[in-house]
Amino acid sequence: MRPKVLLVEPIGDPGTKLLRELADIKILPALSQRLVISHIRDADAVIIRAMLRVDRQAIDAARQLRVIGRFGVGIDNIDVERATEVGIPVVWTPEANCAAVADFTLGLILAIARKIPIADRTLRGGAPWQKRHEFVGTDVSQKVLGIIGFGRIGRAVAERAKGFRMNVLVYDPLLDRDIVAGRGASPVALDELLTQSDFVSVHVPLTPETINLIGEREIKMMKTQAFIINTARGGVVDTRALLKALKARRIAGAALDTFDKEPPSRRGLMFRLDNIITTPHIAAFTREALEKTSTMVAEGVLSVLRKERPQFVFNTSVFEKRGMINNQRRF
């Protein structure tokens, strides 16, 4: 029998076509956590994006699940610990959207520094031409960019920032200082990065260690003319502390593509402030990046279904400790 693959959300044509060559595909009829648990029971593989979760309850409900695929790089909506306990590999796509997210990050830096969105809205709204004098921005060139997290995306952002002749500081306690210096950046402690940077860009996953990594204390350390840019995960920055600082003009502004709750409430303070840019988690949304991600996650899932080791697997211990073929529960 052909294996059954559950798509919690559609993943696009490239990956779907690859999967159909080997498997039968079912796409969840609606975005519902209850439906995930219901439909995962008979699935051999599940592919998830950002909106719902493959949590412990879903994993325990699955009777024959062999692999979990993550369309993207964030795995905070997958219970990786439980998946590893029962021998299920989690495949992901860490290299598919690096360029897209890095480009978008630089776009947000330019947009918030030069007040581009509010200037556009004001002109479209019919304001007098003289109002343009209210939109005096700040230079990006030769400013200090602090990057929190120096993985694939953080490094890509640093490379682009060099084109603007920015001085790059990096906080990443998991990396050797020589690796950071070898990329033309300066490794520093978090407190130093916050006090010295004109722009602070977040590029770390959401983990118990990074929840509210940037809170009230950290924001108070920043320059009053500094900006925060977050294209990683909303929970890394304490939303309440950030909005409080923005309202008081304690910092100059923020640009957010991710939120601690998605979609965010439109009734809150966030959407009434004029020194913040918000976008609906679209940093990775380019045609090229989405096609690469679709193909990569499908290839990873198919590798496991063929009893091969995938190129990108998050919980490598599933293979290192047991081996795929010898996994008693799943293979």
N, C-alpha and C positions, 0 to 999 in steps of 0.2 A: 504493500500500500504506500501511496505517496504521503510524505509527512505533511502535517497541517501547520501553517504559519498564520498567527493572528497579528494583524496590524492594528494597533490601538488607534492610530491616525494614518492616513495615506502617506506614503513615503516618496511618491513621484514615479515617473515612468521607468527610468533606468533600472532602479532596484527591483521594482515590481516585475519587470520583464525577466530579469535574472531569476527571481524566485519562482515564477510560473514554470520555468523549465524543469524544476525538480519537485515543486511542492504545490499543494492546494492552498489558496489564500483566502482568508476571511478578514474583512475590514469591519471594525467595530461600528455598529449603526449609529451610535451617539457617544458623546464624551461623558461617560458615566463610570465611576469607580466600581459601582455594583456590576456593571456589564463586563468590566475587565475580569472580575472574579468569576463571573458566570461562564464567559467564553474561553477563559484560559484553561479550564478543566481538561479539555481534550486536545489542547495545542501541543505540538512538538517544539514550537518556537514562538516567541512573541517579540515584536519590535515596538518600542515605545518612543515617543517624542517628549515634549516638555509638559503637556497639560495634565496627564494623569500619572499614576504610580504603579510600579510592580513591587508591592510591599510584602511583608511577611505573610499576610493573609492570602494574597494572591498566589504567592509561591507555594504555600501549603495546600492551596486548593487545586493546584495543577497535578494531574495524575501521571503525565508522561512528558513533562517539559524538559527539553534537552539544552536549550540555549535562550538567553535573553539578549536582544539587540537594542542598543541605544542609538537613536538617530541624533547625533550630536556629541558633545564632549562632557556635559554635566551628568553625573550619575547619582545626584542627590535624591532623585525620585525612584531609585531602585534600592532595595534592601540587599546590598552586595554581601553583607555578612551572612545573611540567611541563605542566599544563593550559593555562596561558597561552602557553607555547612552541608548542603545537600548535593554538592557536586555539579552545579549548573554554571557554565561559563557565562560571563557578561562581556559581550563584544561591543566595541564603541568605535568612534570615528575621529580620533584626535588630530588628524592632519588635514581633514577635508575643508575646514572653514577658517583656518588661521589667517589667511590673507584677507578674507572678507571682514572678519572681526577687527583685525588690525587697521584696515582702511577706515572702517566705520568709527573706530576710536579716534583716529586723527580727525575725521570729519566732525565729530562731536567737540573735540578740542577747539577747532577753528570756529565752529558755530557758536559755542558759548562764549568764547573770547571776543568775537566780533559782533555778538548780539544779532546774528543773522535771522533767526526765526522770528523774533519780536519785531525786527525792522520790516520783515516781509509782511507779517500780519497787520502792522500799522499802516503800511502803504496801501495794502489791499482794502483796508477798512476806510479809506478816504481821508486820512489825516492830512493836514497841510504839509507841504514839502519842507517847511522850516522845522518840522518836528524831527527831522533827521539829525539835528544837533544833539538830540538826547541819546543817540546811539554811538557814542564814542566808546570804542572797544580797547582791547589791550593787545600788544604784540605777542606773537607766539615764538618768533625767532629769537634765539639766544636765551630763552627762559629755561627754568629748571623743571624737568618732568620727573616726577617720582612714580616708579612702577612697583606696585605691590604684587609679587608673584612673577617669576621669570621663567615660565614654561614656554611652550611653543608660541602662544599668542603674545605674551609679554615681550619675548625677544623680537617678534615681528614688529611690535609697536616701537620698540627701541630703534630698530633699523630705520623705520620711517621717520622717527623723530630726528634722527641724525641729519636727514635731508633738510630739516628746518633749523639746523645748527643748534638744537636744544642740548642742554647738558642733562644727562640721564643718571638718576640715582635709582638704585634697586634695593628693595627689601625682599629677601627670600631666604629664610633660615635653613632651608633644605638643600641649598646649593653651596658648593665651595666658592669662596670669594674669587679664586682665580678664574673660574668659569665666567663669572659676571664681568670681571675686569677684561677678560679676553674678548668680550663682545663690545668693548668700548664704553662700558658703564661703570659706575662707582658703587660697590656694595656698601650699604650703610644699615644701621639699626633703624627700626620703624620710627622711633621718636625723631631721629635726625632727618629722616626723609620727610616727615610731616612738617617740621619747622623750616626746612630749606626749600621745599618745592612750591612752584607757582601753579602746577597742575599735578594732581594725584590721580593716577589711573589704576583701577583695581582689576587684577587678573588671577584670582585664586579661586579654587572650587569652594563650595559651601560644605564645610565639615564642622564637627563640634568645636574644633580649634579656631575656626574662622568666623563663626557666627558673631555678629556685632564686633568684628575686629576693629572697625572704625566707629567708635562711639563718641559720646559727649566729650570725654577726656581728650581723645585724639583730635577731634575737630577743633577744640579750643587751642591746640598747639599750632594749628595752621595759620599762615599769613591771612590777614583780612582781605587781601586781594587774590587769594588762591581759589582754585576750582577743583571740584571732585568729579571724576568721570567713572561711571561704573557700567561696564558691559559684561560683567562676570555673573554674579548672583546677588539678588536684592538683599538677602539676609546678611551679607558681609558688612554692609553699612547700616547702622542703626537709623532707621527712617525717621523716628521721632526726634532724635538728636539732630539729624541733618536738617529737617524742616524747621526746627527751632532756630538753628544757626542761620539758615537762609532768610527767615523772616526778620531776624534781628540784624541782618547784614553783617553777621560775624565773619562769614566768608563771602566771596564775590558771587559764587554761583555753583551749579551742579548740572551735570548731564547724565541722565539715567536711562538705560535701555532695559534694565531688569528691576524687579520689585519683589519685596518679601512675600507679597500675595499677588498672584497673577490670575486674571486681570485685576489691577488696582481699582479701588473705589474712586469714582470721579467726583465725589462730593467733598473730598478732603482738602486740606490746605495746599497739598502739592500742586493742584491744578488752578490755584488762585495766585500763585507767586509768579513774578515776572523774571526772576533770576534763576530759573530752572528750565531745562529742556527735557521732555519725556518722549520716548519712542517705545513702541509695543514689542520689545524683545525681537528686534529685526536685524541685529548686527550681522548675523550669518546669512541673511536672506539676499543672496545674489543667485542668479541662474547657475553660474558655474559652481558655487559652493554647494548649493542644494543638490545638483546632479552628482557631484563627487560624494557627498554624504550618503545619498540614496544608494549609489553603487557600492560604496565601502561597507555600509551596514549589511546589505544583502550578501555580499561576498563573505563577510564574517560569519553570518548565520549559516550560509550554505556550507562553509568549511566544516563547521561543527556537525551539521547534519550528515556530511560525508565521512565523519569520524576523522577529520583532519584538524590540525591546530591552526586557528585563524591568525592573521597577521597582527591584529590589535585586539588583545583581550585584557580586560581590567584586572580580574582576579586570577592572575597567572598561577597561583598556588593550586588551583583546581587541576592543572596539568602536572605541575611539578611534584605534588605529593601523591597523586593517585594515578595519573595517566588517563587519557581519555578512554581508551579501550577497556581499561580495568575498572572504570567507575561502575560499581555494582548496582546503584540505584537507577542510573540514567542510560547506560549504554549496554 
